[in-house]
Amino acid sequence: MKKSLIALAALAAVGAASAQSSVTLYGVIDVGYGSHVTTTRDSTGSIKSSGVMDGANAGNRVGFRGTEDLGGGMKADFVIEQGIAITNQVNFAQRAGATGHQIDGFAATAAATALSGAAGAYGTGTNRQSYVGLSSGMGALRIGYQYTHLYELATLSGYAVGSEGVPGADKAHLHGQAGVGGTRANQIQYISPAFSGFTVRASYGSGTGRENIESTAVGTNGFTTDTNRRVSALLSYANGPASASAAYTSMRMLTGNANAAGTQLVAGAATSVFNVAGAAGTVAQSGIARNGNIFQLGGSYDFGAAKLGGTYNRGKNGGAATTATVGVAGFSSDYKAYQIGVTVPFGAVVPFIAYGRATTDSNNPAGVAAVGTAAATARTEDYRQTQVGLRYSLSKRTTAYAFYGQTINNAAAITGSTSFYRDSKTLVGVTHSF
């Protein structure tokens, strides 16, 4: 009898311990039937694709999230989330992007860019987010590959009512994001508890790679690269029908002491790695030094009969790209954008309409590109976007939808050119989350 009681106690202890931790499998499957058309300014080229394709209401993904109760009010948690391409034969090896034509076997490179549009629809960067963290009553601290504050405000806040996967709502809310490291980054992030409706997020890190790399190994001659510093903050407020956010992101990017092969110093210049003087190089190098920043505002208000939402962002990206010296002014780009939308729910059916505008004024036709020849400032991007659609909630996890959108680039710099300037898409689909 005594042994039986001991066994039962041991089983109860194991059950209590296992109840303190959990792992959940989750995901999204979104598939639709659509028609996508992209044309050039001079009407000499066009891309048309139609058929069953990855949907646009939510990005397809599979993920794991887990939490463990550490006691004393503290918890450990993690997320590993991978994007997938539902209608592509490689599935887990790629994920569908927000723009471009979905053509199996093609990503956003070389000839595939011309075939898929200004940005290919498939990419091999399938990692959506992967981090580990600790949380308590004092807030949460996370480290790893995470959504940036820029993405949190622009996309996840709900201020943008349209669909990123269809032209007409795929650019303005995120315009200028490439100059500050994009929508994901390796970072340390702190998230405060909510206080009177306010929440603060702050992060420090780099881009998708390392913050700094230096080498004195034989053959590298003081190779220095990936000197990336990314700092951002997000302040959010939510109270009843009102929600508002403001965010600022700054990023410094520097690659020095390397030619195209990544092994040479600047010709005739000595360098210092780990504060130790290095020898002068004999081959001219291509250095990159760039500083980008972006300021964002967003908000929404639910009137009951309708919900209004919108975002505004303004940023700058500039620096040097020369064959001899890092730090000489080379180019700059100024970004401005806004988008606004309204949803009008009728029970389970929620129609919406959205409009956006995004411009880039640059002295480098390549915009945010790392290298290029400085020229007279010109408007290289002038996007006007419109999108309409409706979502029908079949259940808490399943939504049917129909979207139509169009993006036109009216920048003077592409007038009469072979550049893509009109992009439109119609899509009907179903999203299911699990």
C-alpha positions in Angstrom: 0.0 0.0 0.0 2.8 2.4 0.9 4.6 1.6 -2.4 1.4 2.4 -4.3 1.0 5.7 -2.6 4.6 6.6 -3.4 4.1 5.7 -7.0 0.9 7.8 -7.2 2.8 10.7 -5.7 5.6 10.4 -8.2 3.1 10.3 -11.1 1.3 13.4 -9.8 4.7 15.2 -9.5 5.5 14.3 -13.1 2.0 15.5 -14.2 2.5 18.8 -12.4 5.9 19.4 -13.9 4.7 18.6 -17.5 1.7 21.0 -17.0 4.2 23.8 -16.4 5.4 23.7 -20.0 3.7 23.4 -23.4 4.5 23.4 -27.1 1.9 24.4 -29.8 2.0 23.7 -33.5 0.2 26.4 -35.5 0.0 27.7 -39.0 -1.9 29.4 -41.9 -3.0 27.9 -45.2 -4.1 30.5 -47.8 -4.9 29.6 -51.4 -6.8 31.4 -54.1 -7.5 31.7 -57.8 -6.2 34.9 -59.4 -5.2 37.0 -62.4 -2.1 39.2 -62.3 -1.0 41.7 -65.0 2.2 43.9 -65.1 3.0 46.3 -67.9 5.7 48.7 -68.8 5.4 52.5 -69.3 6.1 52.3 -73.1 3.7 49.3 -73.4 6.5 47.2 -75.0 6.4 44.5 -72.3 3.9 42.8 -70.1 3.6 39.8 -67.8 0.4 38.0 -67.3 -0.2 35.1 -65.0 -3.4 33.4 -63.8 -4.6 30.3 -62.0 -4.4 28.7 -58.6 -1.8 30.5 -56.5 -0.8 31.2 -53.0 -3.4 33.5 -51.4 -3.0 37.0 -50.2 -5.1 37.4 -47.0 -2.3 36.0 -44.8 1.2 34.6 -45.4 1.4 30.8 -45.5 3.4 29.4 -42.6 4.0 26.7 -40.1 5.3 27.4 -36.6 6.0 26.1 -33.1 5.6 28.2 -30.0 6.2 27.1 -26.5 6.3 28.4 -22.9 7.6 27.1 -19.6 6.6 28.3 -16.2 9.8 29.0 -14.3 8.1 29.9 -11.1 8.0 33.2 -9.2 5.9 34.8 -12.0 8.6 34.3 -14.7 8.2 32.3 -17.9 10.4 31.2 -20.7 9.0 31.2 -24.3 10.1 30.6 -27.8 8.8 30.9 -31.4 10.1 29.2 -34.6 8.1 30.1 -37.6 8.7 29.2 -41.3 7.1 30.6 -44.4 6.0 28.1 -47.0 4.8 28.2 -50.6 1.6 26.2 -50.7 1.2 26.1 -54.5 4.9 25.7 -55.4 6.2 22.2 -55.8 9.2 22.9 -53.4 6.8 24.0 -50.6 9.1 24.3 -47.6 12.1 25.4 -49.6 10.6 28.8 -50.6 7.9 31.2 -49.5 5.7 33.5 -51.5 6.4 37.2 -51.2 4.0 40.1 -51.2 4.6 41.0 -54.8 5.7 39.5 -58.2 4.3 36.8 -60.3 4.2 33.3 -58.8 6.2 31.3 -61.3 7.6 28.0 -60.1 11.4 27.8 -60.3 12.0 31.5 -60.3 13.0 33.8 -57.5 13.8 37.5 -57.5 17.2 37.3 -59.2 18.6 38.0 -62.7 16.3 36.9 -65.6 13.8 35.8 -63.0 13.3 39.4 -61.9 12.3 40.3 -65.5 10.0 37.4 -65.7 8.4 37.8 -62.3 8.1 41.6 -62.3 9.9 44.3 -60.3 10.2 41.8 -57.4 9.9 38.0 -57.7 7.2 36.4 -55.8 9.3 33.6 -54.4 12.2 33.8 -52.0 14.4 31.3 -50.2 14.4 33.2 -46.9 11.7 31.1 -45.3 12.5 32.0 -41.7 9.7 34.4 -40.6 10.8 34.6 -37.0 12.7 32.5 -34.4 13.6 33.7 -31.0 13.7 32.8 -27.3 12.6 35.0 -24.4 11.8 35.6 -20.8 8.8 37.4 -19.4 7.4 38.5 -16.0 5.4 41.3 -14.5 8.2 43.6 -15.5 7.7 42.9 -19.2 9.3 40.6 -21.8 12.9 40.3 -23.1 13.4 38.5 -26.4 16.6 37.6 -28.4 16.8 36.3 -31.9 15.3 36.8 -35.4 12.2 38.9 -34.8 9.6 41.2 -36.5 10.9 44.7 -36.5 9.0 47.6 -34.9 8.6 49.0 -38.4 6.7 45.8 -39.4 4.8 45.7 -36.2 3.3 49.2 -36.8 3.0 49.0 -40.6 1.4 45.6 -40.9 0.6 43.8 -37.6 -1.2 46.7 -35.9 -4.3 46.6 -38.2 -3.9 50.2 -39.3 -3.4 48.9 -42.9 -6.8 47.4 -43.8 -5.9 46.1 -47.3 -3.9 43.1 -48.4 -0.1 43.1 -48.8 -0.3 40.3 -51.3 -2.2 42.3 -53.9 -1.1 45.5 -55.6 -2.8 48.6 -54.2 -1.8 48.0 -50.6 1.7 46.5 -50.8 4.0 49.5 -50.7 3.0 52.7 -49.0 2.7 51.4 -45.5 6.3 49.9 -45.7 7.9 52.5 -48.0 11.5 53.1 -47.2 11.9 49.9 -45.0 14.7 48.5 -47.1 17.0 51.4 -46.1 16.7 50.5 -42.4 17.1 46.8 -42.5 13.7 45.5 -43.5 10.8 43.8 -41.7 12.9 41.2 -39.7 16.2 41.5 -37.8 18.5 39.8 -35.3 17.9 41.9 -32.2 17.4 42.1 -28.5 13.9 43.4 -27.8 12.2 44.6 -24.6 8.4 44.8 -24.4 6.9 46.7 -21.5 3.7 45.8 -19.7 0.6 47.8 -20.7 0.3 50.9 -18.5 -2.9 53.0 -18.8 -3.2 51.8 -22.4 0.5 52.5 -23.3 3.0 49.9 -24.3 6.7 50.5 -25.1 9.0 48.4 -27.3 12.7 49.0 -27.6 15.3 47.0 -29.6 19.0 46.9 -30.5 20.7 44.7 -33.0 21.7 44.4 -36.6 20.1 43.2 -39.8 19.7 39.6 -40.9 23.4 39.0 -40.4 26.0 39.8 -37.8 26.5 43.1 -36.1 30.2 43.2 -36.7 32.9 41.0 -38.4 36.6 41.7 -38.3 39.5 39.5 -39.3 43.3 39.5 -39.1 43.6 36.0 -40.6 46.2 35.5 -43.3 44.9 36.6 -46.7 42.2 38.9 -45.3 44.4 41.9 -44.7 42.2 43.4 -42.1 38.9 42.5 -43.6 36.0 44.4 -42.0 32.4 44.0 -42.9 28.8 43.9 -41.7 29.2 46.8 -39.2 25.5 47.1 -38.7 23.9 49.1 -35.9 20.1 49.0 -35.7 18.2 50.8 -33.0 14.4 51.3 -32.8 11.6 52.1 -30.5 7.8 51.8 -30.7 5.2 53.5 -28.5 1.6 52.2 -28.8 -1.7 53.3 -27.2 -5.0 51.4 -27.2 -8.1 52.4 -25.4 -11.5 51.2 -26.5 -12.2 52.1 -30.1 -9.0 54.2 -30.4 -5.5 53.0 -31.2 -2.3 54.9 -32.2 1.4 54.2 -32.5 4.6 56.0 -33.3 8.0 54.4 -34.2 11.5 55.4 -35.1 14.2 53.2 -36.6 17.8 54.1 -37.3 20.4 51.9 -39.0 24.1 52.4 -39.9 25.6 50.0 -42.4 29.4 49.9 -43.2 31.5 47.5 -45.3 35.1 48.5 -45.6 38.6 47.1 -46.5 37.3 44.7 -49.1 37.1 44.5 -52.8 34.6 42.4 -54.7 36.4 39.2 -53.5 36.4 40.5 -49.9 40.1 40.2 -49.3 41.9 43.5 -49.9 42.6 46.8 -48.2 42.0 50.2 -49.6 45.0 50.9 -52.0 47.7 52.8 -50.1 45.7 53.0 -46.8 46.6 51.3 -43.5 43.7 50.0 -41.3 43.1 49.0 -37.7 41.4 45.8 -36.7 40.8 45.2 -33.0 42.8 48.5 -32.5 45.9 47.0 -34.1 47.4 48.7 -37.1 47.3 46.7 -40.3 49.3 46.9 -43.5 48.4 49.1 -46.4 46.6 47.4 -49.3 47.5 47.5 -53.0 44.1 47.1 -54.6 41.3 49.7 -54.7 38.2 48.5 -52.9 34.5 49.1 -53.1 33.4 50.4 -49.7 29.8 51.0 -48.5 28.8 53.3 -45.8 25.1 54.1 -45.3 22.9 55.6 -42.7 19.1 55.2 -42.8 16.2 56.3 -40.6 12.5 56.2 -40.8 9.8 57.8 -38.6 6.3 56.3 -38.6 2.8 57.2 -37.3 -0.3 55.0 -37.4 -3.7 54.9 -35.9 -7.3 53.6 -36.2 -10.7 54.4 -34.8 -13.7 52.1 -34.7 -16.9 54.1 -35.1 -19.0 50.9 -34.9 -20.6 51.3 -38.4 -17.1 51.7 -39.9 -13.4 51.6 -38.9 -10.9 54.0 -40.2 -7.1 53.3 -40.2 -4.0 54.7 -41.7 -0.2 55.1 -41.6 2.4 57.8 -42.4 6.1 57.3 -42.8 9.0 59.5 -43.7 12.6 58.5 -44.0 16.0 59.1 -45.4 18.8 56.8 -46.7 22.2 58.1 -47.7 25.9 57.4 -47.7 28.9 56.6 -49.8 29.7 54.0 -52.5 33.1 54.7 -54.0 36.1 52.8 -55.4 38.6 54.2 -53.0 37.3 55.8 -49.8 34.5 55.0 -47.4 32.8 58.0 -45.9 32.6 60.4 -48.9 29.0 61.5 -49.7 27.7 59.4 -52.6 24.0 59.3 -52.7 20.8 60.0 -50.7 17.2 59.1 -51.0 14.2 60.7 -49.2 11.0 58.7 -48.7 7.5 59.9 -48.0 4.4 57.7 -47.9 0.9 57.5 -46.5 -2.0 55.1 -46.8 -5.6 55.2 -45.5 -8.4 52.7 -45.5 -11.9 52.1 -44.2 -13.8 48.9 -43.4 -17.6 48.8 -43.1 -18.8 45.5 -41.5 -22.1 43.9 -42.3 -22.2 41.0 -39.9 -19.7 38.4 -41.0 -19.0 40.3 -44.3 -16.5 43.1 -44.1 -15.9 45.1 -47.3 -13.0 47.7 -47.4 -11.4 50.3 -49.6 -7.8 51.6 -49.3 -5.7 54.3 -51.0 -2.0 55.0 -50.7 0.8 57.2 -52.1 4.6 56.7 -51.8 7.4 58.8 -53.3 11.2 58.6 -53.4 13.4 61.6 -54.3 17.0 60.4 -55.0 20.2 61.5 -56.5 20.9 57.9 -57.4 18.5 56.2 -59.8 19.1 52.9 -57.9 17.4 54.3 -54.8 18.4 52.3 -51.8 21.0 50.3 -53.8 24.4 50.0 -52.1 26.3 51.3 -55.1 25.6 53.7 -57.9 26.7 57.0 -59.5 25.4 60.2 -58.0 23.4 62.3 -60.3 20.9 65.2 -60.2 18.1 64.6 -57.7 15.0 63.1 -59.4 11.7 61.5 -58.3 12.5 57.8 -58.9 9.4 56.4 -57.3 5.9 57.9 -57.3 3.4 55.1 -56.4 -0.4 55.6 -56.4 -2.3 52.7 -55.0 -5.9 51.7 -54.8 -7.5 48.5 -53.5 -11.0 47.2 -52.8 -12.2 43.9 -51.4 -14.2 42.0 -48.9 -13.6 39.4 -46.2 -16.3 36.9 -45.1 -15.7 35.1 -41.8 -17.0 31.5 -42.2 -15.8 30.7 -38.7 -13.2 32.0 -36.2 -10.4 30.2 -38.2 -11.7 30.3 -41.8 -12.2 33.4 -44.0 -13.2 33.7 -47.6 -12.2 36.8 -49.5 -12.1 38.7 -52.8 -9.5 41.4 -53.6 -8.7 43.7 -56.5 -5.9 46.2 -56.4 -3.7 48.4 -58.7 -0.4 50.2 -58.2 0.9 52.7 -60.7 4.4 54.3 -60.7 4.1 57.8 -62.1 7.7 58.9 -61.5 9.1 61.2 -64.1 12.3 59.1 -64.2 10.5 56.2 -65.8 8.4 58.1 -68.4 8.7 56.4 -71.8 10.9 53.7 -70.4 10.7 49.9 -70.3 10.4 49.9 -66.5 7.4 48.2 -65.0 4.9 50.9 -63.9 1.4 49.3 -63.7 0.6 46.3 -61.6 -2.9 44.9 -61.0 -4.3 41.7 -59.6 -7.7 40.1 -58.9 -7.8 37.3 -56.4 -10.5 35.1 -54.7 -9.4 32.8 -52.0 -9.8 31.1 -48.6 -7.6 31.4 -45.5 -7.6 28.8 -42.7 -5.6 29.0 -39.6 -4.8 26.2 -37.2 
